[in-house]
Amino acid sequence: MTEKQTWSQRFESALHPAIARFNASISFDIELIEYDITGSQAHAKMLAHTGIISPEEGEQLVTGLEQVRQEYRQRKFQPGIDAEDVHFAVEKRLTEIVGDVGKKLHTARSRNDQVGTDTRLYLRDQIQQIRQYLREFQTVLLDIAEQHVETLIPGYTHLQRAQPVSLAHHLLAYFQMAQRDWERLEDVYSRVNISPLGCGALAGTTFPIDRHYTAELLKFDRVYANSLDGVSDRDFAIEFLCAASLIMVHLSRLSEEVILWSSEEFRFVTLKDSCATGSSIMPQKKNPDVPELVRGKTGRVFGHLQAMLVIMKGLPLAYNKDLQEDKEGIFDSVNTVKACLEAMTILLREGLEFRTQRLAEAVTEDFSNATDVADYLAARGVPFREAYNLVGKVVKTSMAAGKLLKDLQLEEWQQLHPVFAADIYEAISPRQVVSARNSYGGTGFAQVRQALVTARTNISN
Ligand code: ARG
């Protein structure tokens, strides 16, 4: 290293170049630069407000920092490895611009409370952006669901045909997952939005700072009550990564279904050319790369959550350099979640077509109306378990005879039990099977219509 480090006065010799590279975070924490500038401007204003520096000095710092921001945006300022990290880079450039007064910026502050402030400001913005992406994802789910209240699709448990459901009901299940994600992020936000600024290196500061003043300028809800906790807490990052992981769980489950549905075995959806790719060798293929990538990218977000937990578990108070390792996982998770939400939204909006003809056939070709026969008997006084056993026998004999329940003659039904009447055929038709499940939260059309209205109102508020 030719250039001296900011802290190098105490040191006899320069940092080994490889160690300088190893130590530096500028290659990734540059992502925080605008938040670092905003945080520093608030700090400078506070220093002037409390009389720690003069009003003119405060003004010079704020204006100088704004110039750093502009230079960065115009790509005139591109700090390199010698800056070590974004905090030093900004301070150094500021001092080049405004002269010696720039050296006053770091009064009553440490990079430890500074980096915590920057990361929170960044995450605050990103959380709101992700919530916006979630809303768009929910909107497209609703748009499709509204067109498919009466489109039936086989419902599964254990990936075995169970009972048919409304396609809208199925899609609304994902809407609800996304709704929880949206709410969860709001909750996480409340613990991201606490200011560590003014905690200093670990113990507070000898200067008469006003932490509430900077918190207010930066729109933090609260300030950390304990300086040691303030500089070393990363719970907010873990909580965010946890919320991000759950979003990925939900997207990955939907991806898995789309992948199954688009296979020749299911044939429930067709992938449109805009969202599918071909094979380099097999000319007939059209692959569901989008949902596969989403499913695949889920792993890295889980990994970042795991890494963050492990980083924290052995850390003594307060700041330790281990904490520099929080950033890449956070940034990558943010970018991954946004990219996946966007891709899935596009896939749903224009990359996917439900094959309604095929779906209509699918719900008639199995025994997924068997529960309804048992319910038919139970509603007419036969104890449910008895009815269940009776129907089990019919399913067995019908299967052996290569028939479905709808193919049985009325006499066959009546031999089984005298309460069967001609209305059994209507009771076991797929439409009726779905429509009749009108319990709250069920797939009955009336329930689904109501759920759609509630969902619409929910996201427009
Ligand atoms: N680049 C560091 C980080 O990301 C900034 C804080 C450095 N603090 C320190 N005491 N060395 O954590």
Boltz pocket constraint, residues with backbone or C-beta under 6 A from the ligand:
constraints:
  - pocket:
      binder: B
      contacts: [[A, 23], [A, 25], [A, 29], [A, 85], [A, 111], [A, 112], [A, 115], [A, 319], [A, 320], [A, 321], [A, 323], [A, 324], [A, 325]]
      max_distance: 6.0
